[in-house]
Amino acid sequence: MGVAFFLGFIILLIIAGLMLISLIIGIILLIAGNIKKKKYQSKGENKKNPKIMIGIGTIMTAMPIIIVIIFCVLGGLASLEENRREKYFLANAVTNEDYGLLKQFLEGGVPADSNDYKLIGGNFVSDEGYATPLWLACGAGNYDMVKLLLEYGADPDREGPNRSTPVEQAISDGHYDILELLLSKGADPNYRNYAGNVYLVSACRTGDVKAVELLLKYGADPDVTDSDGVKLLEYEDTIYKYIPEYNTPPADEKDCLAIIDLLKEYGAEK
């Protein structure tokens, strides 16, 4: 490793030296060529020598600049590719539940919300992407990874596949410990999704008592309206019909009553 680095460094020095020599010779030829050209022009002569010198000087001057530009472009592309790989491996670390690798990448400066890869059929496909590491960790129910990602600044409200959020992932999969962690770390309990609904509406519709309780505990508005502008308690008289419509199997009547009681306890009004 040390020998390879040393040889690489020597080669770079040689290349840099040759480029510098080329640049100096090119500038000298340009100056000399222009001096001769003016001299011949003052005498009314038209000789090719100055033009050749100027041409060679131009090429030798431009060559190092072009090489530097090429190296910069190649270096930039390599950096982008490396960044994409890091993002891929960050997501890969989550799906493989490799806590140590995830921590290594985060400590190395990879953004916690890196999502350059789309999850398709269980595989990561390079794209504008949707699946953030936090979204994946919430879906997997990995509390420790969720906690780690949040500590490194992952956004608990950032949308993932199908425009769902980590909170929705936690609720839909019944990971209530993760749901509480997300809410305690700043997830917006009143976040309204693309369909116009908030978490509390969805949790009420599915008869998810525990999710409703946690959302209300962390500041969800009990008087929030659904996408049709209707408050939740306006469905109280028909809530047993309303909730099962969204649930298979239907929500238990006991859960429906518990949700109504929770909403009233936190100040919901019709």
C-alpha positions as CSV (number, residue, x, y, z in Angstrom):
1,M,0.0,0.0,0.0
2,G,2.8,2.4,0.9
3,V,4.9,1.6,-2.2
4,A,1.9,2.0,-4.5
5,F,1.1,5.3,-3.0
6,F,4.7,6.5,-3.3
7,L,4.9,5.4,-7.0
8,G,1.6,7.1,-7.7
9,F,2.8,10.3,-6.1
10,I,6.0,10.2,-8.2
11,I,4.1,9.6,-11.4
12,L,1.8,12.6,-10.5
13,L,4.9,14.7,-9.9
14,I,6.4,13.7,-13.3
15,I,3.1,14.5,-15.1
16,A,2.8,17.8,-13.3
17,G,6.4,18.6,-14.2
18,L,5.9,17.8,-17.9
19,M,2.7,19.9,-18.0
20,L,4.6,22.8,-16.4
21,I,7.4,22.5,-18.9
22,S,4.9,22.3,-21.8
23,L,3.2,25.4,-20.5
24,I,6.4,27.4,-20.1
25,I,7.7,26.4,-23.6
26,G,4.3,27.2,-25.1
27,I,4.3,30.6,-23.6
28,I,7.9,31.2,-24.8
29,L,7.0,30.1,-28.3
30,L,4.0,32.4,-28.3
31,I,6.0,35.4,-27.2
32,A,8.8,34.7,-29.6
33,G,6.5,34.0,-32.5
34,N,4.6,37.2,-32.0
35,I,7.8,39.2,-31.7
36,K,9.1,37.7,-35.0
37,K,5.7,38.2,-36.6
38,K,5.7,41.9,-35.8
39,K,9.3,42.2,-36.9
40,Y,8.6,40.6,-40.3
41,Q,5.4,42.7,-40.7
42,S,7.3,45.9,-40.1
43,K,9.6,44.9,-42.9
44,G,6.7,43.9,-45.1
45,E,7.7,40.3,-45.1
46,N,5.4,37.3,-44.7
47,K,7.2,34.2,-43.4
48,K,5.8,31.0,-42.1
49,N,8.2,30.6,-39.2
50,P,6.4,32.9,-36.7
51,K,3.0,31.3,-37.6
52,I,4.4,27.8,-36.9
53,M,5.9,29.0,-33.6
54,I,2.6,30.6,-32.6
55,G,0.7,27.4,-33.5
56,I,3.0,25.1,-31.6
57,G,3.1,27.5,-28.7
58,T,-0.8,27.6,-28.6
59,I,-1.0,23.8,-28.6
60,M,1.6,23.4,-25.9
61,T,0.0,26.1,-23.7
62,A,-3.5,24.7,-24.2
63,M,-2.6,21.1,-23.6
64,P,-1.9,21.3,-19.8
65,I,-5.1,23.3,-19.4
66,I,-7.1,20.7,-21.3
67,I,-5.6,17.9,-19.3
68,V,-6.4,19.7,-16.0
69,I,-10.0,20.2,-17.1
70,I,-10.3,16.5,-18.1
71,F,-8.9,15.4,-14.7
72,C,-11.3,17.7,-12.9
73,V,-14.3,16.3,-14.9
74,L,-13.2,12.7,-14.3
75,G,-12.6,13.4,-10.6
76,G,-16.0,14.9,-10.3
77,L,-17.7,11.9,-12.0
78,A,-15.7,9.5,-9.8
79,S,-16.8,11.5,-6.7
80,L,-20.5,11.4,-7.8
81,E,-20.3,7.6,-8.4
82,E,-18.6,7.1,-5.0
83,N,-21.4,9.2,-3.4
84,R,-24.0,7.1,-5.0
85,R,-22.3,3.9,-3.8
86,E,-22.2,5.3,-0.3
87,K,-25.9,6.0,-0.5
88,Y,-26.6,2.5,-1.8
89,F,-24.5,0.9,1.0
90,L,-26.2,3.0,3.6
91,A,-29.6,1.7,2.5
92,N,-28.1,-1.8,2.1
93,A,-26.7,-1.7,5.7
94,V,-30.3,-1.1,6.9
95,T,-31.9,-3.8,4.9
96,N,-29.2,-6.3,6.1
97,E,-29.6,-5.0,9.6
98,D,-25.9,-4.3,9.8
99,Y,-25.8,-1.7,12.6
100,G,-22.0,-1.4,12.6
101,L,-21.8,-0.7,8.9
102,L,-24.6,1.9,9.1
103,K,-22.9,3.6,12.0
104,Q,-19.6,3.6,10.0
105,F,-21.1,5.3,7.0
106,L,-22.9,7.9,9.2
107,E,-19.8,8.7,11.1
108,G,-18.0,9.0,7.8
109,G,-20.3,11.8,6.8
110,V,-22.9,10.1,4.6
111,P,-26.2,12.1,5.0
112,A,-28.7,10.1,7.0
113,D,-31.4,11.0,4.5
114,S,-29.5,9.7,1.4
115,N,-32.0,8.2,-0.9
116,D,-30.5,7.9,-4.4
117,Y,-31.9,4.4,-4.8
118,K,-35.5,3.3,-5.4
119,L,-36.7,0.1,-3.9
120,I,-38.2,-2.1,-6.7
121,G,-39.1,-5.7,-6.1
122,G,-36.9,-5.9,-3.0
123,N,-33.9,-4.5,-5.0
124,F,-32.3,-1.1,-5.1
125,V,-32.3,0.6,-8.5
126,S,-30.3,3.7,-9.1
127,D,-32.9,6.5,-9.7
128,E,-34.1,9.8,-8.3
129,G,-35.2,7.4,-5.5
130,Y,-37.6,7.3,-2.7
131,A,-36.5,4.8,0.0
132,T,-34.6,6.6,2.7
133,P,-32.7,4.6,5.2
134,L,-35.1,5.8,8.0
135,W,-38.1,4.7,5.9
136,L,-36.5,1.3,5.5
137,A,-35.6,0.9,9.1
138,C,-39.1,1.8,10.2
139,G,-40.6,-0.8,7.9
140,A,-38.2,-3.4,9.2
141,G,-39.1,-2.5,12.8
142,N,-35.4,-2.0,13.7
143,Y,-35.6,0.4,16.7
144,D,-31.9,0.8,17.2
145,M,-31.3,1.7,13.6
146,V,-34.1,4.2,13.6
147,K,-32.7,5.8,16.8
148,L,-29.2,6.0,15.2
149,L,-30.5,7.6,12.0
150,L,-32.5,10.1,14.0
151,E,-29.4,11.0,16.0
152,Y,-27.6,11.8,12.8
153,G,-30.4,14.1,11.5
154,A,-32.7,11.9,9.5
155,D,-36.0,13.6,8.8
156,P,-38.9,11.7,10.4
157,D,-41.4,13.4,8.0
158,R,-39.6,12.7,4.8
159,E,-41.7,10.8,2.3
160,G,-40.7,7.5,0.8
161,P,-42.2,5.0,-1.7
162,N,-45.8,5.8,-2.5
163,R,-45.2,9.1,-0.7
164,S,-45.6,7.4,2.7
165,T,-43.6,8.6,5.7
166,P,-41.6,6.8,8.3
167,V,-44.5,7.4,10.7
168,E,-47.0,5.8,8.4
169,Q,-44.6,2.8,8.0
170,A,-44.4,2.5,11.8
171,I,-48.2,2.7,12.2
172,S,-49.1,0.3,9.4
173,D,-46.7,-2.3,10.7
174,G,-47.6,-1.9,14.3
175,H,-44.2,-0.8,15.5
176,Y,-45.5,1.4,18.3
177,D,-42.1,1.8,20.0
178,I,-40.7,3.2,16.8
179,L,-43.8,5.4,16.4
180,E,-43.3,6.9,19.8
181,L,-39.5,7.4,19.1
182,L,-40.3,9.2,15.8
183,L,-42.9,11.5,17.5
184,S,-40.5,12.2,20.5
185,K,-37.8,13.2,18.0
186,G,-39.8,15.7,16.2
187,A,-42.1,13.9,13.7
188,D,-45.1,16.2,13.0
189,P,-48.2,14.4,14.5
190,N,-50.4,16.6,12.3
191,Y,-48.6,16.0,9.1
192,R,-51.0,16.0,6.2
193,N,-50.2,13.7,3.3
194,Y,-50.6,14.1,-0.4
195,A,-54.2,12.6,-0.1
196,G,-55.1,15.3,2.3
197,N,-55.3,13.1,5.4
198,V,-53.3,13.2,8.7
199,Y,-52.0,10.2,10.7
200,L,-54.8,10.5,13.3
201,V,-57.5,10.1,10.6
202,S,-55.9,7.0,9.2
203,A,-55.4,5.5,12.6
204,C,-59.0,6.2,13.6
205,R,-60.2,4.7,10.3
206,T,-58.3,1.4,10.9
207,G,-59.3,1.2,14.6
208,D,-55.7,1.5,15.8
209,V,-56.2,2.4,19.4
210,K,-52.5,2.4,20.3
211,A,-51.5,4.6,17.4
212,V,-54.4,7.1,18.2
213,E,-53.3,7.2,21.8
214,L,-49.7,8.0,20.9
215,L,-50.5,10.5,18.3
216,L,-52.8,12.4,20.7
217,K,-50.2,12.2,23.4
218,Y,-47.6,13.9,21.2
219,G,-49.9,16.7,20.1
220,A,-52.2,15.5,17.3
221,D,-55.2,17.7,16.9
222,P,-58.3,15.8,18.0
223,D,-60.4,18.1,16.0
224,V,-58.5,17.6,12.8
225,T,-60.6,17.2,9.6
226,D,-60.2,14.5,7.0
227,S,-59.7,15.1,3.3
228,D,-63.4,16.0,3.0
229,G,-63.2,18.6,5.8
230,V,-65.2,16.5,8.3
231,K,-64.1,16.2,11.9
232,L,-63.6,12.7,13.3
233,L,-66.3,13.0,16.0
234,E,-68.9,13.9,13.4
235,Y,-68.8,10.3,12.5
236,E,-69.5,9.2,16.1
237,D,-73.0,8.0,15.4
238,T,-72.0,6.0,12.5
239,I,-68.4,5.2,13.4
240,Y,-69.0,1.5,13.6
241,K,-69.9,1.6,9.9
242,Y,-67.3,4.1,9.0
243,I,-64.3,2.4,10.4
244,P,-64.9,-1.1,9.1
245,E,-65.2,0.3,5.6
246,Y,-61.4,0.8,5.6
247,N,-60.6,-2.4,7.5
248,T,-60.4,-6.1,6.6
249,P,-61.3,-7.6,8.9
250,P,-63.4,-4.8,10.4
251,A,-62.2,-3.0,13.5
252,D,-63.5,-4.3,16.8
253,E,-66.4,-2.4,18.3
254,K,-64.5,-2.1,21.6
255,D,-61.7,-0.4,19.7
256,C,-64.1,2.0,18.1
257,L,-65.5,3.0,21.5
258,A,-62.0,3.4,22.9
259,I,-61.0,5.7,20.1
260,I,-64.1,7.8,20.6
261,D,-63.3,8.1,24.3
262,L,-59.7,9.1,23.6
263,L,-60.7,11.8,21.1
264,K,-63.2,13.2,23.7
265,E,-60.6,12.9,26.5
266,Y,-58.2,15.1,24.5
267,G,-60.9,17.7,23.8
268,A,-62.4,16.7,20.5
269,E,-65.7,18.3,19.6
270,K,-68.3,17.6,17.0
